[in-house]
Amino acid sequence: EIILDNLHLIGSGKFDLLKRRSGCSDLEVSDIFRKIKSFNPKPGLIFEYSDAPIREPDIKVREDNGDWIVELNNSTLPEVKISKDFAKELNRKTTDKAEREFIREKITEAKWLANAISKRNETMLKVGSEIIKRQTEFLEKGSQYIQPMILNDIAEAVGMHESTISRVTTGSLIQTPRGTLELKAFFSVGVKQGNDSETKSAASIKFRIKKLIEQEDPSSPISDDAIVETLQEDGVSVARRTVAKYRKMENIPSSFARKRRNIISGATL
């Protein structure tokens, strides 16, 4: 009962205070904690079923004899067809001037839509190809090799406005050997490396930070300062405040908070 009245101490990882208040030993507190942890806090979820459909990618990339080939995914492409024979038949059977004008307008609209879809597909393929041309190291080696790249880089390369590149890449998916990703995922600002002209992409640095934290000792989580030192040893120069910023962007708590979480989860109890 004393344990149940002091669950907030478990939530904050204050096990020493809990032991003093309850008079329980380390083993008893550990056993009680593991029993509480085994309960399902949301039992109603077992009655919920969600099978969200996975959307097909807009474009696909594959390797062919050392070259990377980018292709449109035809199964997702909208298609507009205009039957010339049917249009002629309608015009032949229709004598009313207003009806003829209506048919002419709709055929014109259909042609415009078909042309717009064709232009969109052409733009998608051109933009996707340019992105992949700049990100082959990611395809070959992994996320830590994503290169710095912004919308304007692609806009200048393909001769389009930056806003057009933004519209094309927003919500668009590309299937790669590294998984299906949003085209937006390839865009990342460059982080200058000291006095050198070299830059590293923010995305690659975030990936390295996540990997270091994933591999840390649960009883002694790696601090932001230690991450900075480890990255420097790997040739990546980044400030401590930048590490903290990227860590927060990835929703990763501080080393102190991670240690407390590990204690609560039983990883270090």
VENURUR-V320586 format. One record per residue. N is the residue number from 1. PSI is psi as a letter, one per 40 degrees, with the letter a starting at -180 (* if undefined). OMEGA is omega in radians with two decimals (999 if undefined). D_FIRST is the distance of its C-alpha to the first C-alpha in Angstrom with 2 decimals. Layout:
n = [N | N]
psi = [PSI | PSI]
omega = [OMEGA | OMEGA]
d_first = [D_FIRST | D_FIRST]
This chain:
n = [1 | 2 | 3 | 4 | 5 | 6 | 7 | 8 | 9 | 10 | 11 | 12 | 13 | 14 | 15 | 16 | 17 | 18 | 19 | 20 | 21 | 22 | 23 | 24 | 25 | 26 | 27 | 28 | 29 | 30 | 31 | 32 | 33 | 34 | 35 | 36 | 37 | 38 | 39 | 40 | 41 | 42 | 43 | 44 | 45 | 46 | 47 | 48 | 49 | 50 | 51 | 52 | 53 | 54 | 55 | 56 | 57 | 58 | 59 | 60 | 61 | 62 | 63 | 64 | 65 | 66 | 67 | 68 | 69 | 70 | 71 | 72 | 73 | 74 | 75 | 76 | 77 | 78 | 79 | 80 | 81 | 82 | 83 | 84 | 85 | 86 | 87 | 88 | 89 | 90 | 91 | 92 | 93 | 94 | 95 | 96 | 97 | 98 | 99 | 100 | 101 | 102 | 103 | 104 | 105 | 106 | 107 | 108 | 109 | 110 | 111 | 112 | 113 | 114 | 115 | 116 | 117 | 118 | 119 | 120 | 121 | 122 | 123 | 124 | 125 | 126 | 127 | 128 | 129 | 130 | 131 | 132 | 133 | 134 | 135 | 136 | 137 | 138 | 139 | 140 | 141 | 142 | 143 | 144 | 145 | 146 | 147 | 148 | 149 | 150 | 151 | 152 | 153 | 154 | 155 | 156 | 157 | 158 | 159 | 160 | 161 | 162 | 163 | 164 | 165 | 166 | 167 | 168 | 169 | 170 | 171 | 172 | 173 | 174 | 175 | 176 | 177 | 178 | 179 | 180 | 181 | 182 | 183 | 184 | 185 | 186 | 187 | 188 | 189 | 190 | 191 | 192 | 193 | 194 | 195 | 196 | 197 | 198 | 199 | 200 | 201 | 202 | 203 | 204 | 205 | 206 | 207 | 208 | 209 | 210 | 211 | 212 | 213 | 214 | 215 | 216 | 217 | 218 | 219 | 220 | 221 | 222 | 223 | 224 | 225 | 226 | 227 | 228 | 229 | 230 | 231 | 232 | 233 | 234 | 235 | 236 | 237 | 238 | 239 | 240 | 241 | 242 | 243 | 244 | 245 | 246 | 247 | 248 | 249 | 250 | 251 | 252 | 253 | 254 | 255 | 256 | 257 | 258 | 259 | 260 | 261 | 262 | 263 | 264 | 265 | 266 | 267 | 268 | 269]
psi = [d | d | d | d | e | f | d | d | d | d | d | e | e | g | d | d | d | d | d | d | d | d | e | i | i | d | d | d | d | d | d | d | d | d | d | d | d | e | i | h | e | g | d | e | d | e | e | h | h | h | g | h | i | h | i | i | i | d | i | i | h | i | h | h | f | e | i | h | h | h | i | i | g | d | e | e | h | i | h | h | h | h | h | d | d | d | d | d | d | d | d | d | e | h | d | h | d | d | d | d | d | d | d | d | d | d | d | d | d | d | d | d | d | d | d | d | d | d | d | d | d | d | d | d | d | d | d | d | d | d | d | d | d | e | f | d | d | d | d | d | d | i | d | e | e | h | i | h | h | i | d | d | d | d | d | d | d | e | f | i | i | d | d | d | d | d | d | d | d | h | e | i | i | h | h | i | e | e | i | h | i | i | d | d | e | e | h | h | i | i | h | h | g | b | e | i | e | i | i | i | i | d | d | d | d | d | d | d | d | d | d | d | d | d | e | i | h | d | e | g | i | h | i | d | d | d | d | d | d | d | d | d | d | e | e | h | h | i | i | d | d | d | d | d | d | d | d | d | d | e | f | h | i | i | d | d | d | d | d | d | d | d | d | d | e | e | d | e | *]
omega = [3.12 | 3.11 | -3.11 | 3.12 | -3.10 | 3.14 | 3.14 | 3.10 | 3.06 | -3.14 | -3.13 | 3.09 | -3.11 | -3.06 | 3.12 | 3.12 | 3.12 | 3.13 | -3.14 | -3.12 | -3.06 | -3.08 | -3.13 | 3.09 | 3.09 | -3.10 | -3.13 | 3.11 | 3.13 | 3.14 | 3.13 | -3.13 | -3.13 | 3.10 | 3.11 | -3.11 | -3.10 | -3.14 | 3.09 | -3.10 | -3.12 | -3.06 | -3.12 | -3.10 | -3.14 | 3.13 | -3.14 | 3.12 | 3.13 | 3.12 | -3.07 | -3.14 | 3.09 | -3.08 | 3.09 | 3.10 | 3.12 | 3.11 | -3.13 | 3.08 | -3.13 | 3.13 | 3.13 | 3.13 | 3.08 | 3.11 | 3.10 | -3.08 | 3.11 | -3.09 | 3.02 | 3.07 | -3.03 | -3.09 | -3.12 | -3.04 | 3.05 | -3.08 | 3.10 | 3.12 | 3.11 | 3.13 | 3.14 | -3.14 | -3.14 | 3.12 | 3.11 | 3.14 | 3.11 | -3.13 | -3.12 | -3.08 | -3.07 | 3.13 | -3.12 | -3.08 | -3.12 | 3.13 | 3.10 | 3.14 | 3.12 | 3.13 | -3.14 | 3.14 | -3.11 | 3.09 | 3.10 | 3.12 | 3.14 | 3.11 | 3.12 | -3.14 | 3.13 | 3.13 | 3.13 | 3.12 | 3.13 | 3.12 | 3.14 | 3.14 | 3.12 | 3.13 | 3.13 | -3.12 | -3.13 | -3.14 | 3.13 | -3.14 | 3.14 | 3.10 | -3.11 | 3.12 | -3.11 | -3.04 | -3.13 | 3.13 | 3.08 | -3.12 | -3.05 | -2.99 | 3.13 | -2.99 | -3.11 | -3.13 | 3.03 | -3.08 | 3.07 | -3.11 | 3.11 | -3.09 | -3.09 | 3.10 | -3.13 | -3.14 | -3.14 | -3.09 | -3.08 | 3.09 | 3.13 | 3.12 | -3.13 | 3.14 | 3.10 | 3.12 | 3.13 | -3.14 | -3.09 | -3.05 | -3.12 | 3.11 | -3.14 | -3.10 | 3.07 | 3.12 | -3.12 | 3.04 | 3.12 | -3.13 | 3.10 | -3.04 | 2.97 | 3.10 | 3.13 | -3.08 | -3.10 | -3.12 | -3.11 | 3.13 | 3.12 | 3.08 | -3.09 | -3.11 | 3.11 | 3.14 | -3.12 | 3.11 | -3.12 | 3.07 | 3.03 | 3.14 | 3.11 | -3.13 | -3.13 | 3.12 | 3.08 | 3.14 | 3.14 | 3.13 | 3.13 | -3.13 | 3.12 | -3.13 | 3.11 | -3.07 | -3.06 | 3.05 | -3.10 | -3.12 | -3.14 | -3.11 | -3.11 | -3.12 | 3.11 | 3.12 | 3.13 | 3.09 | 3.11 | -3.12 | -3.13 | 3.12 | 3.12 | 3.09 | 3.12 | 3.10 | 3.13 | -3.12 | -3.11 | -3.12 | -3.14 | -3.13 | 3.10 | 3.08 | 3.14 | -3.14 | -3.12 | 3.11 | 3.13 | 3.12 | 3.11 | 3.14 | 3.10 | -3.12 | 3.14 | -3.13 | 3.11 | -3.13 | 3.12 | 3.12 | 3.11 | 3.11 | 3.13 | 3.10 | -3.13 | -3.11 | 3.13 | -3.10 | -3.10 | -3.10 | 999]
d_first = [0.00 | 3.82 | 5.33 | 5.08 | 6.21 | 8.70 | 10.15 | 13.41 | 13.72 | 13.87 | 16.35 | 18.44 | 18.39 | 17.25 | 15.75 | 17.25 | 15.52 | 12.10 | 13.09 | 14.28 | 11.31 | 8.90 | 11.91 | 11.84 | 15.29 | 16.91 | 17.01 | 13.36 | 12.47 | 15.46 | 14.58 | 11.14 | 13.13 | 15.94 | 14.07 | 12.76 | 16.33 | 17.88 | 16.79 | 19.53 | 18.66 | 21.93 | 22.59 | 25.43 | 27.51 | 28.45 | 30.63 | 32.41 | 35.58 | 37.64 | 40.74 | 42.27 | 45.89 | 46.94 | 50.06 | 53.14 | 54.34 | 57.36 | 59.08 | 58.90 | 59.90 | 61.07 | 62.93 | 66.49 | 68.47 | 66.82 | 67.01 | 64.21 | 65.15 | 63.57 | 64.03 | 63.10 | 60.88 | 63.35 | 60.78 | 59.17 | 62.43 | 63.49 | 67.07 | 69.65 | 72.90 | 75.93 | 78.38 | 81.84 | 83.45 | 81.16 | 81.77 | 85.53 | 85.32 | 83.51 | 86.12 | 88.93 | 87.66 | 86.74 | 89.58 | 87.70 | 87.66 | 84.18 | 82.72 | 84.44 | 82.98 | 79.48 | 79.83 | 81.16 | 78.24 | 75.63 | 77.37 | 77.45 | 73.72 | 73.01 | 75.15 | 73.33 | 69.93 | 71.15 | 72.47 | 69.23 | 67.20 | 69.70 | 69.46 | 65.66 | 65.69 | 68.30 | 66.26 | 63.05 | 64.90 | 66.61 | 63.44 | 61.44 | 64.26 | 64.47 | 60.72 | 60.82 | 63.95 | 62.02 | 58.82 | 60.18 | 58.31 | 55.01 | 56.20 | 57.38 | 54.75 | 51.55 | 49.65 | 50.16 | 53.86 | 53.80 | 56.67 | 56.73 | 58.10 | 58.14 | 59.48 | 62.74 | 63.50 | 63.59 | 65.35 | 68.19 | 68.48 | 68.90 | 70.77 | 68.33 | 66.53 | 63.04 | 61.70 | 63.09 | 61.23 | 58.01 | 58.52 | 59.41 | 56.47 | 53.75 | 51.89 | 54.33 | 53.12 | 54.89 | 54.35 | 54.77 | 54.29 | 51.21 | 49.69 | 50.23 | 49.89 | 50.74 | 54.08 | 52.45 | 50.37 | 53.57 | 54.14 | 52.89 | 54.25 | 55.68 | 54.22 | 57.09 | 56.96 | 57.95 | 61.69 | 62.45 | 63.57 | 61.15 | 58.13 | 54.95 | 53.31 | 50.00 | 48.75 | 49.58 | 47.85 | 44.68 | 44.81 | 45.19 | 42.25 | 40.01 | 41.24 | 40.57 | 36.97 | 36.49 | 37.80 | 35.82 | 33.61 | 29.95 | 29.08 | 31.98 | 32.89 | 36.49 | 37.21 | 39.77 | 42.18 | 41.96 | 42.59 | 45.68 | 46.97 | 46.45 | 48.21 | 51.05 | 51.50 | 51.94 | 54.53 | 52.43 | 52.63 | 49.91 | 48.42 | 44.80 | 44.43 | 45.77 | 43.20 | 40.41 | 42.08 | 42.45 | 38.91 | 37.60 | 40.07 | 38.52 | 35.00 | 34.06 | 31.72 | 32.66 | 32.24 | 29.42 | 27.55 | 28.34 | 26.99 | 23.65 | 23.67 | 24.55 | 21.67 | 19.23 | 21.12 | 20.91 | 24.64 | 24.48 | 21.10]
